[in-house]
């Protein structure tokens, strides 16, 4: 993986070992959470930092 700002659902699927549908649901839920806080969201992608905060307590394990 390159050092990009966003993660895709397929990358989340690999990281968490979940189904494709579950990975897309995670992205959707996290984007809804960001939108509720008035952040701009990119459909189908989630910021790496926010994902790390929500799933790993802020620990950067994504490279």
Predicted model as a PDB file, atoms N, CA, C, CB and O in Angstrom, pLDDT in the B-factor column:
MODEL        1                                                                  
ATOM      1  N   UNK A   1       0.828  -1.190   0.000  1.00 47.00           N  
ATOM      2  CA  UNK A   1       0.000   0.000   0.000  1.00 47.00           C  
ATOM      3  C   UNK A   1       0.871   1.252   0.000  1.00 47.00           C  
ATOM      4  CB  UNK A   1      -0.942  -0.001   1.208  1.00 47.00           C  
ATOM      5  O   UNK A   1       1.874   1.337   0.710  1.00 47.00           O  
ATOM      6  N   UNK A   2       0.471   2.192  -0.794  1.00 57.00           N  
ATOM      7  CA  UNK A   2       1.157   3.465  -0.786  1.00 57.00           C  
ATOM      8  C   UNK A   2       0.695   4.270   0.416  1.00 57.00           C  
ATOM      9  CB  UNK A   2       0.908   4.236  -2.095  1.00 57.00           C  
ATOM     10  O   UNK A   2      -0.300   3.940   1.061  1.00 57.00           O  
ATOM     11  N   UNK A   3       1.426   5.319   0.702  1.00 69.00           N  
ATOM     12  CA  UNK A   3       1.068   6.179   1.826  1.00 69.00           C  
ATOM     13  C   UNK A   3       0.069   7.233   1.353  1.00 69.00           C  
ATOM     14  CB  UNK A   3       2.334   6.850   2.439  1.00 69.00           C  
ATOM     15  O   UNK A   3       0.432   8.390   1.140  1.00 69.00           O  
ATOM     16  N   UNK A   4      -1.181   6.831   1.193  1.00 86.00           N  
ATOM     17  CA  UNK A   4      -2.249   7.716   0.742  1.00 86.00           C  
ATOM     18  C   UNK A   4      -3.089   8.156   1.934  1.00 86.00           C  
ATOM     19  CB  UNK A   4      -3.132   7.019  -0.318  1.00 86.00           C  
ATOM     20  O   UNK A   4      -3.044   7.556   3.008  1.00 86.00           O  
ATOM     21  N   UNK A   5      -3.847   9.209   1.717  1.00 92.00           N  
ATOM     22  CA  UNK A   5      -4.682   9.763   2.781  1.00 92.00           C  
ATOM     23  C   UNK A   5      -5.906   8.893   3.042  1.00 92.00           C  
ATOM     24  CB  UNK A   5      -5.118  11.179   2.426  1.00 92.00           C  
ATOM     25  O   UNK A   5      -6.337   8.754   4.187  1.00 92.00           O  
ATOM     26  N   UNK A   6      -6.474   8.304   1.977  1.00 95.00           N  
ATOM     27  CA  UNK A   6      -7.726   7.563   2.100  1.00 95.00           C  
ATOM     28  C   UNK A   6      -7.537   6.063   1.954  1.00 95.00           C  
ATOM     29  CB  UNK A   6      -8.710   8.046   1.073  1.00 95.00           C  
ATOM     30  O   UNK A   6      -6.618   5.593   1.283  1.00 95.00           O  
ATOM     31  N   UNK A   7      -8.432   5.323   2.599  1.00 94.00           N  
ATOM     32  CA  UNK A   7      -8.538   3.875   2.440  1.00 94.00           C  
ATOM     33  C   UNK A   7      -9.790   3.568   1.634  1.00 94.00           C  
ATOM     34  CB  UNK A   7      -8.574   3.152   3.822  1.00 94.00           C  
ATOM     35  O   UNK A   7     -10.794   4.273   1.735  1.00 94.00           O  
ATOM     36  N   UNK A   8      -9.723   2.524   0.844  1.00 95.00           N  
ATOM     37  CA  UNK A   8     -10.904   2.066   0.113  1.00 95.00           C  
ATOM     38  C   UNK A   8     -11.532   0.896   0.868  1.00 95.00           C  
ATOM     39  CB  UNK A   8     -10.534   1.652  -1.349  1.00 95.00           C  
ATOM     40  O   UNK A   8     -10.946   0.351   1.803  1.00 95.00           O  
ATOM     41  N   UNK A   9     -12.716   0.532   0.447  1.00 95.00           N  
ATOM     42  CA  UNK A   9     -13.401  -0.597   1.073  1.00 95.00           C  
ATOM     43  C   UNK A   9     -12.605  -1.888   0.896  1.00 95.00           C  
ATOM     44  CB  UNK A   9     -14.808  -0.761   0.485  1.00 95.00           C  
ATOM     45  O   UNK A   9     -12.562  -2.714   1.808  1.00 95.00           O  
ATOM     46  N   UNK A  10     -11.978  -2.073  -0.259  1.00 95.00           N  
ATOM     47  CA  UNK A  10     -11.207  -3.309  -0.462  1.00 95.00           C  
ATOM     48  C   UNK A  10      -9.993  -3.368   0.457  1.00 95.00           C  
ATOM     49  CB  UNK A  10     -10.756  -3.422  -1.922  1.00 95.00           C  
ATOM     50  O   UNK A  10      -9.613  -4.448   0.908  1.00 95.00           O  
ATOM     51  N   UNK A  11      -9.377  -2.213   0.742  1.00 94.00           N  
ATOM     52  CA  UNK A  11      -8.255  -2.191   1.687  1.00 94.00           C  
ATOM     53  C   UNK A  11      -8.742  -2.498   3.104  1.00 94.00           C  
ATOM     54  CB  UNK A  11      -7.543  -0.818   1.651  1.00 94.00           C  
ATOM     55  O   UNK A  11      -8.072  -3.208   3.853  1.00 94.00           O  
ATOM     56  N   UNK A  12      -9.895  -1.969   3.463  1.00 94.00           N  
ATOM     57  CA  UNK A  12     -10.479  -2.258   4.782  1.00 94.00           C  
ATOM     58  C   UNK A  12     -10.835  -3.738   4.884  1.00 94.00           C  
ATOM     59  CB  UNK A  12     -11.738  -1.383   5.032  1.00 94.00           C  
ATOM     60  O   UNK A  12     -10.646  -4.361   5.929  1.00 94.00           O  
ATOM     61  N   UNK A  13     -11.345  -4.287   3.802  1.00 94.00           N  
ATOM     62  CA  UNK A  13     -11.668  -5.716   3.763  1.00 94.00           C  
ATOM     63  C   UNK A  13     -10.425  -6.549   4.076  1.00 94.00           C  
ATOM     64  CB  UNK A  13     -12.244  -6.109   2.379  1.00 94.00           C  
ATOM     65  O   UNK A  13     -10.489  -7.490   4.867  1.00 94.00           O  
ATOM     66  N   UNK A  14      -9.312  -6.207   3.466  1.00 93.00           N  
ATOM     67  CA  UNK A  14      -8.058  -6.929   3.716  1.00 93.00           C  
ATOM     68  C   UNK A  14      -7.551  -6.719   5.137  1.00 93.00           C  
ATOM     69  CB  UNK A  14      -6.990  -6.487   2.722  1.00 93.00           C  
ATOM     70  O   UNK A  14      -7.117  -7.668   5.790  1.00 93.00           O  
ATOM     71  N   UNK A  15      -7.604  -5.480   5.619  1.00 90.00           N  
ATOM     72  CA  UNK A  15      -7.099  -5.176   6.958  1.00 90.00           C  
ATOM     73  C   UNK A  15      -7.874  -5.886   8.058  1.00 90.00           C  
ATOM     74  CB  UNK A  15      -7.142  -3.689   7.196  1.00 90.00           C  
ATOM     75  O   UNK A  15      -7.285  -6.411   9.002  1.00 90.00           O  
ATOM     76  N   UNK A  16      -9.200  -5.901   7.932  1.00 91.00           N  
ATOM     77  CA  UNK A  16     -10.043  -6.454   8.991  1.00 91.00           C  
ATOM     78  C   UNK A  16     -10.459  -7.901   8.757  1.00 91.00           C  
ATOM     79  CB  UNK A  16     -11.264  -5.614   9.141  1.00 91.00           C  
ATOM     80  O   UNK A  16     -10.963  -8.557   9.669  1.00 91.00           O  
ATOM     81  N   UNK A  17     -10.252  -8.399   7.548  1.00 93.00           N  
ATOM     82  CA  UNK A  17     -10.659  -9.774   7.250  1.00 93.00           C  
ATOM     83  C   UNK A  17     -12.165  -9.946   7.241  1.00 93.00           C  
ATOM     84  CB  UNK A  17     -10.054 -10.721   8.251  1.00 93.00           C  
ATOM     85  O   UNK A  17     -12.690 -10.952   7.717  1.00 93.00           O  
ATOM     86  N   UNK A  18     -12.861  -8.948   6.692  1.00 95.00           N  
ATOM     87  CA  UNK A  18     -14.320  -8.998   6.635  1.00 95.00           C  
ATOM     88  C   UNK A  18     -14.768  -9.130   5.182  1.00 95.00           C  
ATOM     89  CB  UNK A  18     -14.946  -7.736   7.289  1.00 95.00           C  
ATOM     90  O   UNK A  18     -13.967  -9.009   4.255  1.00 95.00           O  
ATOM     91  N   UNK A  19     -16.058  -9.378   5.006  1.00 96.00           N  
ATOM     92  CA  UNK A  19     -16.592  -9.500   3.651  1.00 96.00           C  
ATOM     93  C   UNK A  19     -16.589  -8.138   2.961  1.00 96.00           C  
ATOM     94  CB  UNK A  19     -18.020 -10.089   3.679  1.00 96.00           C  
ATOM     95  O   UNK A  19     -16.463  -7.097   3.606  1.00 96.00           O  
ATOM     96  N   UNK A  20     -16.730  -8.169   1.648  1.00 96.00           N  
ATOM     97  CA  UNK A  20     -16.778  -6.940   0.868  1.00 96.00           C  
ATOM     98  C   UNK A  20     -17.964  -6.069   1.290  1.00 96.00           C  
ATOM     99  CB  UNK A  20     -16.863  -7.263  -0.628  1.00 96.00           C  
ATOM    100  O   UNK A  20     -17.833  -4.852   1.423  1.00 96.00           O  
ATOM    101  N   UNK A  21     -19.116  -6.702   1.499  1.00 96.00           N  
ATOM    102  CA  UNK A  21     -20.312  -5.960   1.910  1.00 96.00           C  
ATOM    103  C   UNK A  21     -20.093  -5.285   3.267  1.00 96.00           C  
ATOM    104  CB  UNK A  21     -21.534  -6.901   1.974  1.00 96.00           C  
ATOM    105  O   UNK A  21     -20.493  -4.137   3.461  1.00 96.00           O  
ATOM    106  N   UNK A  22     -19.469  -5.986   4.193  1.00 96.00           N  
ATOM    107  CA  UNK A  22     -19.197  -5.422   5.516  1.00 96.00           C  
ATOM    108  C   UNK A  22     -18.221  -4.249   5.408  1.00 96.00           C  
ATOM    109  CB  UNK A  22     -18.630  -6.506   6.460  1.00 96.00           C  
ATOM    110  O   UNK A  22     -18.393  -3.240   6.093  1.00 96.00           O  
ATOM    111  N   UNK A  23     -17.211  -4.367   4.566  1.00 96.00           N  
ATOM    112  CA  UNK A  23     -16.234  -3.294   4.384  1.00 96.00           C  
ATOM    113  C   UNK A  23     -16.916  -2.044   3.838  1.00 96.00           C  
ATOM    114  CB  UNK A  23     -15.101  -3.743   3.437  1.00 96.00           C  
ATOM    115  O   UNK A  23     -16.634  -0.934   4.291  1.00 96.00           O  
ATOM    116  N   UNK A  24     -17.815  -2.218   2.866  1.00 96.00           N  
ATOM    117  CA  UNK A  24     -18.543  -1.072   2.326  1.00 96.00           C  
ATOM    118  C   UNK A  24     -19.447  -0.450   3.388  1.00 96.00           C  
ATOM    119  CB  UNK A  24     -19.373  -1.491   1.106  1.00 96.00           C  
ATOM    120  O   UNK A  24     -19.599   0.771   3.439  1.00 96.00           O  
ATOM    121  N   UNK A  25     -20.037  -1.276   4.221  1.00 97.00           N  
ATOM    122  CA  UNK A  25     -20.897  -0.763   5.300  1.00 97.00           C  
ATOM    123  C   UNK A  25     -20.069   0.040   6.303  1.00 97.00           C  
ATOM    124  CB  UNK A  25     -21.629  -1.929   6.020  1.00 97.00           C  
ATOM    125  O   UNK A  25     -20.526   1.069   6.803  1.00 97.00           O  
ATOM    126  N   UNK A  26     -18.868  -0.419   6.597  1.00 96.00           N  
ATOM    127  CA  UNK A  26     -17.976   0.301   7.512  1.00 96.00           C  
ATOM    128  C   UNK A  26     -17.647   1.671   6.934  1.00 96.00           C  
ATOM    129  CB  UNK A  26     -16.673  -0.508   7.770  1.00 96.00           C  
ATOM    130  O   UNK A  26     -17.708   2.676   7.642  1.00 96.00           O  
ATOM    131  N   UNK A  27     -17.299   1.717   5.647  1.00 97.00           N  
ATOM    132  CA  UNK A  27     -16.989   2.988   4.995  1.00 97.00           C  
ATOM    133  C   UNK A  27     -18.202   3.914   5.046  1.00 97.00           C  
ATOM    134  CB  UNK A  27     -16.547   2.758   3.532  1.00 97.00           C  
ATOM    135  O   UNK A  27     -18.073   5.097   5.361  1.00 97.00           O  
ATOM    136  N   UNK A  28     -19.362   3.379   4.740  1.00 96.00           N  
ATOM    137  CA  UNK A  28     -20.593   4.184   4.751  1.00 96.00           C  
ATOM    138  C   UNK A  28     -20.870   4.736   6.147  1.00 96.00           C  
ATOM    139  CB  UNK A  28     -21.794   3.344   4.267  1.00 96.00           C  
ATOM    140  O   UNK A  28     -21.171   5.920   6.301  1.00 96.00           O  
ATOM    141  N   UNK A  29     -20.771   3.886   7.151  1.00 96.00           N  
ATOM    142  CA  UNK A  29     -21.036   4.317   8.523  1.00 96.00           C  
ATOM    143  C   UNK A  29     -20.041   5.382   8.987  1.00 96.00           C  
ATOM    144  CB  UNK A  29     -20.989   3.119   9.467  1.00 96.00           C  
ATOM    145  O   UNK A  29     -20.435   6.371   9.604  1.00 96.00           O  
ATOM    146  N   UNK A  30     -18.761   5.184   8.692  1.00 96.00           N  
ATOM    147  CA  UNK A  30     -17.761   6.158   9.105  1.00 96.00           C  
ATOM    148  C   UNK A  30     -17.940   7.481   8.357  1.00 96.00           C  
ATOM    149  CB  UNK A  30     -16.352   5.603   8.872  1.00 96.00           C  
ATOM    150  O   UNK A  30     -17.759   8.551   8.937  1.00 96.00           O  
ATOM    151  N   UNK A  31     -18.292   7.411   7.084  1.00 97.00           N  
ATOM    152  CA  UNK A  31     -18.544   8.644   6.327  1.00 97.00           C  
ATOM    153  C   UNK A  31     -19.766   9.378   6.866  1.00 97.00           C  
ATOM    154  CB  UNK A  31     -18.736   8.330   4.836  1.00 97.00           C  
ATOM    155  O   UNK A  31     -19.776  10.607   6.917  1.00 97.00           O  
ATOM    156  N   UNK A  32     -20.790   8.640   7.267  1.00 97.00           N  
ATOM    157  CA  UNK A  32     -21.961   9.281   7.874  1.00 97.00           C  
ATOM    158  C   UNK A  32     -21.584   9.982   9.172  1.00 97.00           C  
ATOM    159  CB  UNK A  32     -23.067   8.248   8.136  1.00 97.00           C  
ATOM    160  O   UNK A  32     -22.075  11.073   9.463  1.00 97.00           O  
ATOM    161  N   UNK A  33     -20.716   9.353   9.945  1.00 96.00           N  
ATOM    162  CA  UNK A  33     -20.247   9.951  11.195  1.00 96.00           C  
ATOM    163  C   UNK A  33     -19.478  11.248  10.921  1.00 96.00           C  
ATOM    164  CB  UNK A  33     -19.357   8.955  11.967  1.00 96.00           C  
ATOM    165  O   UNK A  33     -19.667  12.247  11.615  1.00 96.00           O  
ATOM    166  N   UNK A  34     -18.612  11.224   9.905  1.00 96.00           N  
ATOM    167  CA  UNK A  34     -17.865  12.430   9.543  1.00 96.00           C  
ATOM    168  C   UNK A  34     -18.793  13.524   9.017  1.00 96.00           C  
ATOM    169  CB  UNK A  34     -16.800  12.098   8.493  1.00 96.00           C  
ATOM    170  O   UNK A  34     -18.632  14.694   9.363  1.00 96.00           O  
ATOM    171  N   UNK A  35     -19.755  13.149   8.191  1.00 97.00           N  
ATOM    172  CA  UNK A  35     -20.689  14.122   7.634  1.00 97.00           C  
ATOM    173  C   UNK A  35     -21.515  14.782   8.744  1.00 97.00           C  
ATOM    174  CB  UNK A  35     -21.617  13.447   6.609  1.00 97.00           C  
ATOM    175  O   UNK A  35     -21.815  15.974   8.671  1.00 97.00           O  
ATOM    176  N   UNK A  36     -21.878  14.013   9.761  1.00 97.00           N  
ATOM    177  CA  UNK A  36     -22.641  14.559  10.879  1.00 97.00           C  
ATOM    178  C   UNK A  36     -21.827  15.600  11.654  1.00 97.00           C  
ATOM    179  CB  UNK A  36     -23.082  13.431  11.818  1.00 97.00           C  
ATOM    180  O   UNK A  36     -22.389  16.470  12.320  1.00 97.00           O  
ATOM    181  N   UNK A  37     -20.497  15.500  11.559  1.00 96.00           N  
ATOM    182  CA  UNK A  37     -19.612  16.468  12.205  1.00 96.00           C  
ATOM    183  C   UNK A  37     -19.210  17.578  11.237  1.00 96.00           C  
ATOM    184  CB  UNK A  37     -18.363  15.767  12.752  1.00 96.00           C  
ATOM    185  O   UNK A  37     -18.290  18.350  11.508  1.00 96.00           O  
ATOM    186  N   UNK A  38     -19.913  17.648  10.098  1.00 97.00           N  
ATOM    187  CA  UNK A  38     -19.692  18.672   9.070  1.00 97.00           C  
ATOM    188  C   UNK A  38     -18.349  18.580   8.359  1.00 97.00           C  
ATOM    189  CB  UNK A  38     -19.814  20.017   9.682  1.00 97.00           C  
ATOM    190  O   UNK A  38     -17.823  19.594   7.900  1.00 97.00           O  
ATOM    191  N   UNK A  39     -17.790  17.387   8.263  1.00 95.00           N  
ATOM    192  CA  UNK A  39     -16.594  17.175   7.462  1.00 95.00           C  
ATOM    193  C   UNK A  39     -17.016  16.842   6.039  1.00 95.00           C  
ATOM    194  CB  UNK A  39     -15.707  16.046   8.060  1.00 95.00           C  
ATOM    195  O   UNK A  39     -18.099  16.300   5.816  1.00 95.00           O  
ATOM    196  N   UNK A  40     -16.169  17.163   5.089  1.00 94.00           N  
ATOM    197  CA  UNK A  40     -16.400  16.777   3.704  1.00 94.00           C  
ATOM    198  C   UNK A  40     -16.003  15.318   3.573  1.00 94.00           C  
ATOM    199  CB  UNK A  40     -15.598  17.684   2.700  1.00 94.00           C  
ATOM    200  O   UNK A  40     -14.936  14.924   4.044  1.00 94.00           O  
ATOM    201  N   UNK A  41     -16.839  14.513   2.945  1.00 95.00           N  
ATOM    202  CA  UNK A  41     -16.543  13.089   2.785  1.00 95.00           C  
ATOM    203  C   UNK A  41     -16.371  12.751   1.312  1.00 95.00           C  
ATOM    204  CB  UNK A  41     -17.658  12.225   3.405  1.00 95.00           C  
ATOM    205  O   UNK A  41     -16.920  13.418   0.435  1.00 95.00           O  
ATOM    206  N   UNK A  42     -15.600  11.705   1.061  1.00 93.00           N  
ATOM    207  CA  UNK A  42     -15.404  11.178  -0.280  1.00 93.00           C  
ATOM    208  C   UNK A  42     -16.106   9.830  -0.318  1.00 93.00           C  
ATOM    209  CB  UNK A  42     -13.871  11.054  -0.652  1.00 93.00           C  
ATOM    210  O   UNK A  42     -15.677   8.897   0.360  1.00 93.00           O  
ATOM    211  N   UNK A  43     -17.167   9.708  -1.089  1.00 93.00           N  
ATOM    212  CA  UNK A  43     -17.905   8.433  -1.146  1.00 93.00           C  
ATOM    213  C   UNK A  43     -16.985   7.266  -1.521  1.00 93.00           C  
ATOM    214  CB  UNK A  43     -19.061   8.531  -2.160  1.00 93.00           C  
ATOM    215  O   UNK A  43     -16.202   7.353  -2.466  1.00 93.00           O  
ATOM    216  N   UNK A  44     -17.098   6.192  -0.770  1.00 92.00           N  
ATOM    217  CA  UNK A  44     -16.312   4.991  -1.054  1.00 92.00           C  
ATOM    218  C   UNK A  44     -14.919   4.998  -0.464  1.00 92.00           C  
ATOM    219  CB  UNK A  44     -16.207   4.807  -2.513  1.00 92.00           C  
ATOM    220  O   UNK A  44     -14.166   4.040  -0.640  1.00 92.00           O  
ATOM    221  N   UNK A  45     -14.569   6.061   0.232  1.00 95.00           N  
ATOM    222  CA  UNK A  45     -13.235   6.163   0.837  1.00 95.00           C  
ATOM    223  C   UNK A  45     -13.367   6.769   2.236  1.00 95.00           C  
ATOM    224  CB  UNK A  45     -12.275   7.028  -0.055  1.00 95.00           C  
ATOM    225  O   UNK A  45     -14.304   7.511   2.530  1.00 95.00           O  
ATOM    226  N   UNK A  46     -12.399   6.427   3.083  1.00 95.00           N  
ATOM    227  CA  UNK A  46     -12.400   6.941   4.448  1.00 95.00           C  
ATOM    228  C   UNK A  46     -10.972   7.376   4.794  1.00 95.00           C  
ATOM    229  CB  UNK A  46     -12.930   5.863   5.463  1.00 95.00           C  
ATOM    230  O   UNK A  46     -10.025   6.672   4.444  1.00 95.00           O  
ATOM    231  N   UNK A  47     -10.797   8.494   5.460  1.00 94.00           N  
ATOM    232  CA  UNK A  47      -9.439   8.914   5.828  1.00 94.00           C  
ATOM    233  C   UNK A  47      -8.752   7.873   6.720  1.00 94.00           C  
ATOM    234  CB  UNK A  47      -9.481  10.274   6.548  1.00 94.00           C  
ATOM    235  O   UNK A  47      -9.342   7.371   7.676  1.00 94.00           O  
ATOM    236  N   UNK A  48      -7.511   7.565   6.392  1.00 91.00           N  
ATOM    237  CA  UNK A  48      -6.731   6.579   7.167  1.00 91.00           C  
ATOM    238  C   UNK A  48      -6.690   6.940   8.644  1.00 91.00           C  
ATOM    239  CB  UNK A  48      -5.299   6.476   6.621  1.00 91.00           C  
ATOM    240  O   UNK A  48      -6.894   6.088   9.509  1.00 91.00           O  
ATOM    241  N   UNK A  49      -6.425   8.214   8.923  1.00 90.00           N  
ATOM    242  CA  UNK A  49      -6.289   8.649  10.314  1.00 90.00           C  
ATOM    243  C   UNK A  49      -7.580   8.411  11.096  1.00 90.00           C  
ATOM    244  CB  UNK A  49      -5.904  10.134  10.374  1.00 90.00           C  
ATOM    245  O   UNK A  49      -7.544   7.922  12.226  1.00 90.00           O  
ATOM    246  N   UNK A  50      -8.719   8.756  10.497  1.00 93.00           N  
ATOM    247  CA  UNK A  50     -10.004   8.560  11.174  1.00 93.00           C  
ATOM    248  C   UNK A  50     -10.282   7.074  11.376  1.00 93.00           C  
ATOM    249  CB  UNK A  50     -11.148   9.211  10.368  1.00 93.00           C  
ATOM    250  O   UNK A  50     -10.763   6.671  12.435  1.00 93.00           O  
ATOM    251  N   UNK A  51      -9.982   6.254  10.363  1.00 93.00           N  
ATOM    252  CA  UNK A  51     -10.157   4.802  10.496  1.00 93.00           C  
ATOM    253  C   UNK A  51      -9.310   4.270  11.656  1.00 93.00           C  
ATOM    254  CB  UNK A  51      -9.776   4.081   9.173  1.00 93.00           C  
ATOM    255  O   UNK A  51      -9.787   3.477  12.468  1.00 93.00           O  
ATOM    256  N   UNK A  52      -8.050   4.710  11.725  1.00 90.00           N  
ATOM    257  CA  UNK A  52      -7.159   4.260  12.803  1.00 90.00           C  
ATOM    258  C   UNK A  52      -7.689   4.685  14.170  1.00 90.00           C  
ATOM    259  CB  UNK A  52      -5.742   4.816  12.594  1.00 90.00           C  
ATOM    260  O   UNK A  52      -7.603   3.924  15.134  1.00 90.00           O  
ATOM    261  N   UNK A  53      -8.229   5.884  14.255  1.00 90.00           N  
ATOM    262  CA  UNK A  53      -8.785   6.358  15.524  1.00 90.00           C  
ATOM    263  C   UNK A  53      -9.972   5.505  15.959  1.00 90.00           C  
ATOM    264  CB  UNK A  53      -9.209   7.825  15.406  1.00 90.00           C  
ATOM    265  O   UNK A  53     -10.087   5.146  17.131  1.00 90.00           O  
ATOM    266  N   UNK A  54     -10.841   5.185  15.027  1.00 90.00           N  
ATOM    267  CA  UNK A  54     -12.067   4.448  15.355  1.00 90.00           C  
ATOM    268  C   UNK A  54     -11.822   2.967  15.591  1.00 90.00           C  
ATOM    269  CB  UNK A  54     -13.077   4.615  14.252  1.00 90.00           C  
ATOM    270  O   UNK A  54     -12.493   2.356  16.422  1.00 90.00           O  
ATOM    271  N   UNK A  55     -10.872   2.382  14.874  1.00 87.00           N  
ATOM    272  CA  UNK A  55     -10.675   0.939  14.980  1.00 87.00           C  
ATOM    273  C   UNK A  55      -9.466   0.533  15.806  1.00 87.00           C  
ATOM    274  CB  UNK A  55     -10.547   0.359  13.623  1.00 87.00           C  
ATOM    275  O   UNK A  55      -9.425  -0.584  16.322  1.00 87.00           O  
ATOM    276  N   UNK A  56      -8.493   1.402  15.942  1.00 77.00           N  
ATOM    277  CA  UNK A  56      -7.280   1.039  16.663  1.00 77.00           C  
ATOM    278  C   UNK A  56      -6.933   2.014  17.758  1.00 77.00           C  
ATOM    279  CB  UNK A  56      -6.137   0.935  15.716  1.00 77.00           C  
ATOM    280  O   UNK A  56      -5.804   2.009  18.249  1.00 77.00           O  
ATOM    281  N   UNK A  57      -7.870   2.853  18.158  1.00 71.00           N  
ATOM    282  CA  UNK A  57      -7.629   3.797  19.244  1.00 71.00           C  
ATOM    283  C   UNK A  57      -6.593   4.841  18.908  1.00 71.00           C  
ATOM    284  CB  UNK A  57      -7.207   3.066  20.466  1.00 71.00           C  
ATOM    285  O   UNK A  57      -5.927   5.369  19.799  1.00 71.00           O  
ATOM    286  N   UNK A  58      -6.449   5.149  17.617  1.00 61.00           N  
ATOM    287  CA  UNK A  58      -5.491   6.187  17.200  1.00 61.00           C  
ATOM    288  C   UNK A  58      -4.123   5.672  16.872  1.00 61.00           C  
ATOM    289  CB  UNK A  58      -5.363   7.204  18.254  1.00 61.00           C  
ATOM    290  O   UNK A  58      -3.281   6.440  16.406  1.00 61.00           O  
ATOM    291  N   UNK A  59      -3.861   4.402  17.095  1.00 62.00           N  
ATOM    292  CA  UNK A  59      -2.563   3.821  16.794  1.00 62.00           C  
ATOM    293  C   UNK A  59      -2.446   3.660  15.279  1.00 62.00           C  
ATOM    294  CB  UNK A  59      -2.373   2.454  17.525  1.00 62.00           C  
ATOM    295  O   UNK A  59      -3.312   3.044  14.658  1.00 62.00           O  
ATOM    296  N   UNK A  60      -1.413   4.192  14.692  1.00 62.00           N  
ATOM    297  CA  UNK A  60      -1.224   4.114  13.243  1.00 62.00           C  
ATOM    298  C   UNK A  60      -0.598   2.771  12.902  1.00 62.00           C  
ATOM    299  CB  UNK A  60      -0.337   5.288  12.723  1.00 62.00           C  
ATOM    300  O   UNK A  60       0.616   2.597  13.011  1.00 62.00           O  
ATOM    301  N   UNK A  61      -1.424   1.829  12.492  1.00 58.00           N  
ATOM    302  CA  UNK A  61      -0.948   0.493  12.143  1.00 58.00           C  
ATOM    303  C   UNK A  61      -0.991   0.263  10.643  1.00 58.00           C  
ATOM    304  CB  UNK A  61      -1.776  -0.567  12.852  1.00 58.00           C  
ATOM    305  O   UNK A  61      -0.747  -0.847  10.172  1.00 58.00           O  
ATOM    306  N   UNK A  62      -1.297   1.300   9.904  1.00 54.00           N  
ATOM    307  CA  UNK A  62      -1.538   1.145   8.478  1.00 54.00           C  
ATOM    308  C   UNK A  62      -0.338   1.509   7.615  1.00 54.00           C  
ATOM    309  CB  UNK A  62      -2.704   1.977   8.077  1.00 54.00           C  
ATOM    310  O   UNK A  62      -0.466   1.583   6.393  1.00 54.00           O  
ATOM    311  N   UNK A  63       0.784   1.731   8.200  1.00 53.00           N  
ATOM    312  CA  UNK A  63       1.965   1.992   7.398  1.00 53.00           C  
ATOM    313  C   UNK A  63       2.292   3.377   7.240  1.00 53.00           C  
ATOM    314  CB  UNK A  63       1.837   1.435   6.123  1.00 53.00           C  
ATOM    315  O   UNK A  63       3.275   3.708   6.578  1.00 53.00           O  
TER     316      UNK A  63                                                      
ENDMDL                                                                          
END                                                                             
